[in-house]
Amino acid sequence: MTQDIDARDLNAETAQPEDHVEHIGEELHPDHYAPTHEELAAIMAEYDKESNTRQFTGTRKQVIRLLCIAFMIYCILYNTIWLLPSQVQKASFVSFLIVMVFLLYPARKKDHDKPYVPWYDWICMALGGGSFFYYVVNFQQIVAQQGTITRTDMIIGLIGIVMLFECCRRVTGWPLIIVVSLFIAYAYFGRYIPGDFGHGGYSLKRIVYFLFYTEEGIIGTPLQVCSRYIVIFILFGAMLEKTGIGEFFIDIANSLAGRQVGGPAKVAVIASGLQGTISGSSVANTVGSGSFTIPMMKRMGYRKEFAGAVEAAASTGGQIMPPIMGAAAFLMADITGIPYGRVILAASIPALLYFTTILLQVHFEARRQGLKGMPADEIKPFGKLMRHRGYMLIPIASIVVFLGMGFTAGRAALYATIAAWFFALFAKDTRLSFKDVLDVLENGIRNSIGVGVACAMAGCIVGVVTRTGLGVTFASAMVNLAGGNIIFALFLCMLASIVLGMGVPTTANYVIMATVTAPLVMNMGVPILAAHMFVFYFGIVADITPPVALAAYAGSAIARGNPLKTGIEASKLAIAAFLIPYIFALNPALLFGGTAAVDVNVVDIVRIVITSLFGVVGIASAVSGFYVGKLSIVERVIGALAGILLVIPSLATDFIGVGLMIVLMIIQKYRYGAALPFGDD
């Protein structure tokens, strides 16, 4: 799911070679200038493959537009009044999806500027779309065959799988294809694998059957969630973007933090967190809001690597920010069976700690460099903003209301979309014309293509794991390797989640984590929601963790900084995302209990929030090496220990943590004359 600043309507050949992309615009733009639209498109084309679409003109463009609109209307209909059998609905969704991919995405990047569909793509479109349509027409007969398929069925299914793989290559790139191929190879060669990981193996015909013709494969749970919930949620995001909510988020952030020490970076954190919750792409969010925030940070004196890292860390963290959490929250609710409202409630405290940690490090960096806030004349008053445009927040809040009323996530997102359109009528500059509404429908489908393809591919992984029992085998092996030590087991799970998540879209990333690594965590006694949140966090931070840190590299391209240094800075800023999952895995009180029922009372929740917020002050100061003034190594150790102990939800650790923080404050008071880092410079 990408934002409207991508390369769909621009020439993708403006993209620079990979080893030079960090210098885009170096000669054209001094540091205080923002990148041009073409330069942003080049960055998106480099780091967000979903943006690489053909540039149609004239009649062709209008035809594609009508097809996108028709596809979205079809999705709305089967989610509301047109009830279809599950297999028919999902297979038809994939069929249309494949058609759109071959229409929009060229086989080679250099062909993006060619405004036509070559003959071989028409053939691929017919083969891929036709294969899944064959299933739609014959699904009752196929179901009645009870696991047996004809030679014709097998050939058609194999063609459909191959065409889906080609769609994945064009839309999301090679990483996901490689991962899925390894899983399918495991299913086929199982008889040749020694030890516990070996199994009887499956013939090609059986693999095609359960991947293509059953709801354990391509048309399984991930695609069910995508076609029922995520596509409507993406429509909601497209509607919000059309009303200009991104600019409103930046204005809100400016009014809240712009005047403070290091205001521009704090603005970036707040605005990106708000924007990221409705965007399922870390890269798109980094480029979208970073085009404004990164040049502003550099203008105010922040180092270019730090500026790019702040935007990347905040944009990535937007996907863990309630109430929407990108798109993976819908998948988590469906896979775990825990209500969506419960998922976003559990995510609230960790998200608060994550963004507070980034804000604090930004604050400490600003005090270290003596940076000031933004000029007052560049900031709109908060009260005036809320009076004039505060109604734009109502649609986002309405999702929670609709969920509380018992609506499904898909219905809630659809009604919230209607609410966004209705409230946009309140002001002339947000009011949408009929053409604007059609743009929303078109963008909704365009932004759904990458997620849909990723979910279909992720279904293959789920199918292999289910059929072969790989999840149980892997979890058992990791538990044995860890020797019953839960910390070591969690560490192994973290490594697996980061490695498997590199370069993989968020939704597919989470499905892989939930299928392969979450059972390992649960086998160690961690509650189901805490286990899934654990792997979700580490799958997300793969976007800012070198060596494959796509969001950080996109930020470095805008900042014209060093990509590796930007990735390292982003990982430091996101330190909370590396620590907090361990804490809520060991003590789910940080997730309001971590199960389907709330297991902690209000007093405990208030104490946890307060002590954890104090804790992240210690963590942020230790990582940044600054508090009131520069910290010595001993002071950094004291701050880190105090922070970790305060974040752990326990009275005993809270008392020790408070004591250590007091020691740090006394030392800083003695050295620099102040005990608190929050004051006028």
C-alpha angles and dihedrals in degrees: 000000000000135000127247094263093079129113099265093112098031137075106269091201088082086080112114126225112278096251092053103039093101089067097056109146095004093137096036102048132046114215094268093058123087120232117265123252090255092053091050089050089053091052091048090049090052099047106020110053092186088073094062101099134146118270106231125187137191119355094355090057092051092049092052089047092053091048091052091049092048091049091052092047088052090053091050092049097052089046092054124018106357106076112196132178109270094244093049094048095050097040091049089049091055091045092056090042092057091048091053093048094054090045095049108027121063123215092241130037092230090061094065094102093056106101097208141068113248121229095255091057090054088055093048090047092053093046097045100038091039093052093058091040087055087059091049092054096043103032095114091053092045092050090049090055087069100216101332121107132186125241088257091052090051094050093047091047092049091050090050092051093048092049090049089053090052090050089052092051091053097043107034105011135233105311096077092042091054092050094048092045091054091053093049090047088053090054092050100041097039093116090061096051114096127218130016094332093061121099139170094277129226129250120238090253093055091046091052090048099054095037097047108023105035134063089242092076138035094346092045134115099305092054091043090056092044097049094041104037116004097053090054091046089052088051087054090052091049090052092051091048091051091054090055099249092149091065089045091054090053091048090050091050091048092052093048101043111005097099095047127096106289090007099167093058092046088051089053092052095049097041094046092048091053094044094042095060090067094040122077094197123078091195095049091049092047092052095039100053094021092065086071105027102044097056088044091053092049091048090055092052108268118142112259095239090049092049093052091045094052091054094045094048093047094044092050091047090055088080091064093047117106145254094044107008097195108282104303092082089072090053092048092052092049097044096045096037089230115135115260092238090056091051094054091045090054091049095054102084096043090048091050090051093046095055094039089056091052092046091051093050089049088051093049092047090051092050090047090055096035093240121170135209130266123287112271093236090063093057126082116216113259094225093052091048093052093046093051103034108008089108087074089075093058096081091054091050090045091067090065090046093050091048089051089053089059101258119145117255091255094052091044091053091047093050090045088053090054089047091052090053092047096049091045086067089069094081132037095229093054098038112117125221124214088262090053091053090051088050089054092052091048094047090046091062095039090053091046097056097080093045092047094051091046092050092049090051092045088056088065090059092049090050094052093045091049096047097043099036089234094147093059092042093049093047092049092049093049092048089052091047090051090051092225091303105137094198092055090045091052090048091054089048090051092053092048092049094050095045095045090044097056111117093351121123115256098250096047088042092058093046090054091048093046092049101042111022106025092069088057091057093045091050087062090060099263113145115254098251093046090049094051092044089051095056091039092057094050093044088054096049089055084084090067101030116098140264092039102025103148097173092048091048090051089052091049090051091057092043092044089230136134109288097214093047089048090052091051091048091049091051090052092049090050093050090124089064089058095048108032097060089060090051097050090043089057095037113021091192085096086066093048088265101324095242137085091275127059105250101179129066128235094261091054091048093051091048092048093050095047097045092043092053090052088047095057089054088063093044094048093047091049093051095044094041092227137097117148085338138349114318125227120225090261091051091050090053090049091049093048094048092045091049096049093046092050093049091052105091099237133110092222094053090043092058093049092044092051089051092052092047089052089052090052092048092050092051092049091046090053093047102038106016096247134083099195126059094212113088145093117299 
